[in-house]
Amino acid sequence: MKRKDLQSLNDIASMIRDREMAELAKLNLRRLRLEAERQKITQDVQAAWKSGSDNLMSARAAESFEKWAQMRQTQINDLMANLQPLIEAQKQRTATATGRHRNLGKIAHQLLAKHQKTKENRL
């Protein structure tokens, strides 16, 4: 295999690896945003109940908000459960792409060493 061909393959593998890593980053960002929303809702429910302890109207509003928050947290949990297999599959694709890139780098290094050895033997 020629160095030029190997370099082209290495460049393609690098682009594939970068694309897979970007996709994994997007999925992880979605997961982090869902987790942050879930935490924010929990904090908001606690704050609503604290303000509701002083006033009956606020307590009723806090109760309504808590019902909505429970529904939303169930939705978030479902979204996160659906997202987890996608993240795992993307991790697998990213690992494959990274391994391919590393293997091509090793082959390139071996080819270069072989080329230099052949060059030294000619001298």
Disulfide bonds with the S-S distance in Angstrom:
none
